[in-house]
């Protein structure tokens, strides 16, 4: 049995294109793209929060002319600006905390709430739907004089 016998390049390319088209235009990929754009904007907000608000407050507490930007080690004449690194670490911690609060706490709360609502009222079976219709018709019939 030859595995290359059924291989047809034109059909394979068309199939690959169709698979790619199905993948690229699914709702999940578009949702992911929107999430990436929003995530990038959120990252800029957090970066600004760290650089313009949090780290200047830290520099007030700790001595320094321009705060954490001037913090550096000098080893054999080479400067190692660890203050900028600390700013990026604080930036990462804030982003991670915000994502944790949003994904784990907020979305987790929403998921639990939706699950409780779906468990509270299970969908009616076909028999239950028919019995409900019969009950409603009987009530209508009794209400008529």
CNS distance restraints for C-alpha pairs under 8 A (distance, minus, plus):
assign (resid   3 and name CA) (resid   7 and name CA) 7.66 0.50 0.50
assign (resid   7 and name CA) (resid  12 and name CA) 7.38 0.50 0.50
assign (resid   8 and name CA) (resid  12 and name CA) 6.04 0.50 0.50
assign (resid   9 and name CA) (resid  13 and name CA) 6.08 0.50 0.50
assign (resid  10 and name CA) (resid  14 and name CA) 6.22 0.50 0.50
assign (resid  11 and name CA) (resid  15 and name CA) 5.99 0.50 0.50
assign (resid  12 and name CA) (resid  16 and name CA) 6.02 0.50 0.50
assign (resid  13 and name CA) (resid  17 and name CA) 6.05 0.50 0.50
assign (resid  14 and name CA) (resid  18 and name CA) 6.10 0.50 0.50
assign (resid  15 and name CA) (resid  19 and name CA) 6.10 0.50 0.50
assign (resid  16 and name CA) (resid  20 and name CA) 6.11 0.50 0.50
assign (resid  17 and name CA) (resid  21 and name CA) 6.03 0.50 0.50
assign (resid  18 and name CA) (resid  22 and name CA) 6.12 0.50 0.50
assign (resid  19 and name CA) (resid  23 and name CA) 6.17 0.50 0.50
assign (resid  20 and name CA) (resid  24 and name CA) 5.89 0.50 0.50
assign (resid  21 and name CA) (resid  25 and name CA) 6.06 0.50 0.50
assign (resid  22 and name CA) (resid  26 and name CA) 6.22 0.50 0.50
assign (resid  23 and name CA) (resid  29 and name CA) 7.39 0.50 0.50
assign (resid  24 and name CA) (resid  29 and name CA) 6.15 0.50 0.50
assign (resid  24 and name CA) (resid  30 and name CA) 7.89 0.50 0.50
assign (resid  25 and name CA) (resid  29 and name CA) 6.68 0.50 0.50
assign (resid  25 and name CA) (resid  30 and name CA) 6.98 0.50 0.50
assign (resid  26 and name CA) (resid  30 and name CA) 6.76 0.50 0.50
assign (resid  27 and name CA) (resid  31 and name CA) 6.05 0.50 0.50
assign (resid  28 and name CA) (resid  32 and name CA) 6.06 0.50 0.50
assign (resid  29 and name CA) (resid  33 and name CA) 6.20 0.50 0.50
assign (resid  30 and name CA) (resid  34 and name CA) 6.27 0.50 0.50
assign (resid  31 and name CA) (resid  35 and name CA) 6.13 0.50 0.50
assign (resid  32 and name CA) (resid  36 and name CA) 6.19 0.50 0.50
assign (resid  33 and name CA) (resid  37 and name CA) 6.34 0.50 0.50
assign (resid  34 and name CA) (resid  38 and name CA) 6.16 0.50 0.50
assign (resid  35 and name CA) (resid  39 and name CA) 5.80 0.50 0.50
assign (resid  36 and name CA) (resid  40 and name CA) 6.09 0.50 0.50
assign (resid  37 and name CA) (resid  41 and name CA) 6.40 0.50 0.50
assign (resid  38 and name CA) (resid  42 and name CA) 6.05 0.50 0.50
assign (resid  39 and name CA) (resid  43 and name CA) 6.02 0.50 0.50
assign (resid  40 and name CA) (resid  44 and name CA) 6.41 0.50 0.50
assign (resid  41 and name CA) (resid  45 and name CA) 6.46 0.50 0.50
assign (resid  42 and name CA) (resid  46 and name CA) 6.26 0.50 0.50
assign (resid  43 and name CA) (resid  47 and name CA) 5.98 0.50 0.50
assign (resid  43 and name CA) (resid  95 and name CA) 7.12 0.50 0.50
assign (resid  44 and name CA) (resid  48 and name CA) 6.12 0.50 0.50
assign (resid  45 and name CA) (resid  49 and name CA) 6.17 0.50 0.50
assign (resid  46 and name CA) (resid  50 and name CA) 6.20 0.50 0.50
assign (resid  46 and name CA) (resid  91 and name CA) 6.72 0.50 0.50
assign (resid  46 and name CA) (resid  94 and name CA) 7.18 0.50 0.50
assign (resid  46 and name CA) (resid  95 and name CA) 6.60 0.50 0.50
assign (resid  47 and name CA) (resid  51 and name CA) 6.09 0.50 0.50
assign (resid  47 and name CA) (resid  91 and name CA) 5.94 0.50 0.50
assign (resid  48 and name CA) (resid  52 and name CA) 5.58 0.50 0.50
assign (resid  48 and name CA) (resid  53 and name CA) 7.57 0.50 0.50
assign (resid  49 and name CA) (resid  53 and name CA) 5.31 0.50 0.50
assign (resid  49 and name CA) (resid  54 and name CA) 6.41 0.50 0.50
assign (resid  50 and name CA) (resid  54 and name CA) 4.82 0.50 0.50
assign (resid  50 and name CA) (resid  55 and name CA) 5.82 0.50 0.50
assign (resid  50 and name CA) (resid  87 and name CA) 6.98 0.50 0.50
assign (resid  50 and name CA) (resid  90 and name CA) 6.94 0.50 0.50
assign (resid  50 and name CA) (resid  91 and name CA) 5.68 0.50 0.50
assign (resid  51 and name CA) (resid  55 and name CA) 5.63 0.50 0.50
assign (resid  51 and name CA) (resid  56 and name CA) 7.19 0.50 0.50
assign (resid  51 and name CA) (resid  87 and name CA) 6.98 0.50 0.50
assign (resid  52 and name CA) (resid  56 and name CA) 6.38 0.50 0.50
assign (resid  53 and name CA) (resid  57 and name CA) 6.30 0.50 0.50
assign (resid  54 and name CA) (resid  58 and name CA) 6.31 0.50 0.50
assign (resid  55 and name CA) (resid  59 and name CA) 6.14 0.50 0.50
assign (resid  55 and name CA) (resid  67 and name CA) 7.41 0.50 0.50
assign (resid  55 and name CA) (resid  68 and name CA) 6.81 0.50 0.50
assign (resid  55 and name CA) (resid  87 and name CA) 6.74 0.50 0.50
assign (resid  56 and name CA) (resid  60 and name CA) 6.38 0.50 0.50
assign (resid  56 and name CA) (resid  67 and name CA) 6.26 0.50 0.50
assign (resid  56 and name CA) (resid  68 and name CA) 7.66 0.50 0.50
assign (resid  57 and name CA) (resid  61 and name CA) 6.73 0.50 0.50
assign (resid  58 and name CA) (resid  62 and name CA) 6.29 0.50 0.50
assign (resid  58 and name CA) (resid  67 and name CA) 7.43 0.50 0.50
assign (resid  58 and name CA) (resid  68 and name CA) 7.77 0.50 0.50
assign (resid  59 and name CA) (resid  63 and name CA) 6.40 0.50 0.50
assign (resid  59 and name CA) (resid  64 and name CA) 6.48 0.50 0.50
assign (resid  59 and name CA) (resid  66 and name CA) 7.36 0.50 0.50
assign (resid  59 and name CA) (resid  67 and name CA) 4.17 0.50 0.50
assign (resid  59 and name CA) (resid  68 and name CA) 6.01 0.50 0.50
assign (resid  60 and name CA) (resid  64 and name CA) 7.99 0.50 0.50
assign (resid  60 and name CA) (resid  67 and name CA) 7.25 0.50 0.50
assign (resid  62 and name CA) (resid  67 and name CA) 7.57 0.50 0.50
assign (resid  63 and name CA) (resid  67 and name CA) 7.18 0.50 0.50
assign (resid  64 and name CA) (resid  68 and name CA) 7.29 0.50 0.50
assign (resid  64 and name CA) (resid  70 and name CA) 7.20 0.50 0.50
assign (resid  64 and name CA) (resid  71 and name CA) 7.83 0.50 0.50
assign (resid  65 and name CA) (resid  70 and name CA) 7.30 0.50 0.50
assign (resid  66 and name CA) (resid  70 and name CA) 6.07 0.50 0.50
assign (resid  67 and name CA) (resid  71 and name CA) 7.34 0.50 0.50
assign (resid  68 and name CA) (resid  83 and name CA) 4.69 0.50 0.50
assign (resid  68 and name CA) (resid  84 and name CA) 6.72 0.50 0.50
assign (resid  68 and name CA) (resid  86 and name CA) 7.84 0.50 0.50
assign (resid  68 and name CA) (resid  87 and name CA) 7.44 0.50 0.50
assign (resid  69 and name CA) (resid  81 and name CA) 7.43 0.50 0.50
assign (resid  69 and name CA) (resid  83 and name CA) 5.21 0.50 0.50
assign (resid  69 and name CA) (resid  84 and name CA) 5.58 0.50 0.50
assign (resid  70 and name CA) (resid  81 and name CA) 7.21 0.50 0.50
assign (resid  70 and name CA) (resid  83 and name CA) 6.56 0.50 0.50
assign (resid  71 and name CA) (resid  81 and name CA) 6.00 0.50 0.50
assign (resid  71 and name CA) (resid  82 and name CA) 6.11 0.50 0.50
assign (resid  71 and name CA) (resid  83 and name CA) 4.63 0.50 0.50
assign (resid  71 and name CA) (resid  84 and name CA) 7.76 0.50 0.50
assign (resid  72 and name CA) (resid  79 and name CA) 6.29 0.50 0.50
assign (resid  72 and name CA) (resid  80 and name CA) 5.22 0.50 0.50
assign (resid  72 and name CA) (resid  81 and name CA) 4.12 0.50 0.50
assign (resid  72 and name CA) (resid  82 and name CA) 5.31 0.50 0.50
assign (resid  72 and name CA) (resid  83 and name CA) 6.29 0.50 0.50
assign (resid  73 and name CA) (resid  79 and name CA) 5.70 0.50 0.50
assign (resid  73 and name CA) (resid  80 and name CA) 5.05 0.50 0.50
assign (resid  73 and name CA) (resid  81 and name CA) 6.53 0.50 0.50
assign (resid  73 and name CA) (resid  82 and name CA) 7.21 0.50 0.50
assign (resid  74 and name CA) (resid  78 and name CA) 5.35 0.50 0.50
assign (resid  74 and name CA) (resid  79 and name CA) 4.52 0.50 0.50
assign (resid  74 and name CA) (resid  80 and name CA) 6.22 0.50 0.50
assign (resid  75 and name CA) (resid  79 and name CA) 6.57 0.50 0.50
assign (resid  75 and name CA) (resid  80 and name CA) 7.71 0.50 0.50
assign (resid  81 and name CA) (resid  85 and name CA) 7.17 0.50 0.50
assign (resid  82 and name CA) (resid  86 and name CA) 6.22 0.50 0.50
assign (resid  83 and name CA) (resid  87 and name CA) 6.34 0.50 0.50
assign (resid  84 and name CA) (resid  88 and name CA) 6.43 0.50 0.50
assign (resid  85 and name CA) (resid  89 and name CA) 6.24 0.50 0.50
assign (resid  86 and name CA) (resid  90 and name CA) 6.19 0.50 0.50
assign (resid  87 and name CA) (resid  91 and name CA) 6.11 0.50 0.50
assign (resid  88 and name CA) (resid  92 and name CA) 6.13 0.50 0.50
assign (resid  89 and name CA) (resid  93 and name CA) 6.19 0.50 0.50
assign (resid  90 and name CA) (resid  94 and name CA) 6.21 0.50 0.50
assign (resid  91 and name CA) (resid  95 and name CA) 6.28 0.50 0.50
assign (resid  92 and name CA) (resid  96 and name CA) 6.01 0.50 0.50
assign (resid  93 and name CA) (resid  97 and name CA) 6.01 0.50 0.50
assign (resid  94 and name CA) (resid  98 and name CA) 6.06 0.50 0.50
assign (resid  95 and name CA) (resid  99 and name CA) 6.10 0.50 0.50
assign (resid  96 and name CA) (resid 100 and name CA) 6.00 0.50 0.50
assign (resid  97 and name CA) (resid 101 and name CA) 6.10 0.50 0.50
assign (resid  98 and name CA) (resid 102 and name CA) 6.07 0.50 0.50
assign (resid  99 and name CA) (resid 103 and name CA) 5.74 0.50 0.50
assign (resid  99 and name CA) (resid 104 and name CA) 7.82 0.50 0.50
assign (resid 100 and name CA) (resid 104 and name CA) 5.32 0.50 0.50
assign (resid 100 and name CA) (resid 105 and name CA) 6.94 0.50 0.50
assign (resid 101 and name CA) (resid 105 and name CA) 4.99 0.50 0.50
assign (resid 101 and name CA) (resid 106 and name CA) 6.34 0.50 0.50
assign (resid 102 and name CA) (resid 106 and name CA) 4.91 0.50 0.50
assign (resid 102 and name CA) (resid 107 and name CA) 6.28 0.50 0.50
assign (resid 103 and name CA) (resid 107 and name CA) 5.05 0.50 0.50
assign (resid 103 and name CA) (resid 108 and name CA) 6.66 0.50 0.50
assign (resid 104 and name CA) (resid 108 and name CA) 5.17 0.50 0.50
assign (resid 104 and name CA) (resid 109 and name CA) 7.94 0.50 0.50
assign (resid 105 and name CA) (resid 109 and name CA) 5.90 0.50 0.50
assign (resid 106 and name CA) (resid 110 and name CA) 6.31 0.50 0.50
assign (resid 107 and name CA) (resid 111 and name CA) 6.03 0.50 0.50
assign (resid 108 and name CA) (resid 112 and name CA) 6.11 0.50 0.50
assign (resid 109 and name CA) (resid 113 and name CA) 6.11 0.50 0.50
assign (resid 110 and name CA) (resid 114 and name CA) 6.12 0.50 0.50
assign (resid 111 and name CA) (resid 115 and name CA) 6.04 0.50 0.50
assign (resid 112 and name CA) (resid 116 and name CA) 6.11 0.50 0.50
assign (resid 113 and name CA) (resid 117 and name CA) 6.23 0.50 0.50
assign (resid 114 and name CA) (resid 118 and name CA) 6.12 0.50 0.50
assign (resid 115 and name CA) (resid 119 and name CA) 6.04 0.50 0.50
assign (resid 116 and name CA) (resid 120 and name CA) 5.94 0.50 0.50
assign (resid 117 and name CA) (resid 121 and name CA) 6.63 0.50 0.50
assign (resid 118 and name CA) (resid 122 and name CA) 6.32 0.50 0.50
assign (resid 124 and name CA) (resid 128 and name CA) 5.64 0.50 0.50
assign (resid 124 and name CA) (resid 129 and name CA) 6.06 0.50 0.50
assign (resid 125 and name CA) (resid 129 and name CA) 6.23 0.50 0.50
assign (resid 126 and name CA) (resid 130 and name CA) 6.32 0.50 0.50
assign (resid 127 and name CA) (resid 131 and name CA) 6.19 0.50 0.50
assign (resid 128 and name CA) (resid 132 and name CA) 6.06 0.50 0.50
assign (resid 129 and name CA) (resid 133 and name CA) 6.27 0.50 0.50
assign (resid 130 and name CA) (resid 134 and name CA) 6.21 0.50 0.50
assign (resid 131 and name CA) (resid 135 and name CA) 6.08 0.50 0.50
assign (resid 132 and name CA) (resid 136 and name CA) 6.18 0.50 0.50
assign (resid 133 and name CA) (resid 137 and name CA) 6.17 0.50 0.50
assign (resid 134 and name CA) (resid 138 and name CA) 6.13 0.50 0.50
assign (resid 135 and name CA) (resid 139 and name CA) 6.23 0.50 0.50
assign (resid 136 and name CA) (resid 140 and name CA) 6.25 0.50 0.50
assign (resid 137 and name CA) (resid 141 and name CA) 6.14 0.50 0.50
assign (resid 138 and name CA) (resid 142 and name CA) 6.11 0.50 0.50
assign (resid 139 and name CA) (resid 143 and name CA) 6.13 0.50 0.50
assign (resid 140 and name CA) (resid 144 and name CA) 6.57 0.50 0.50
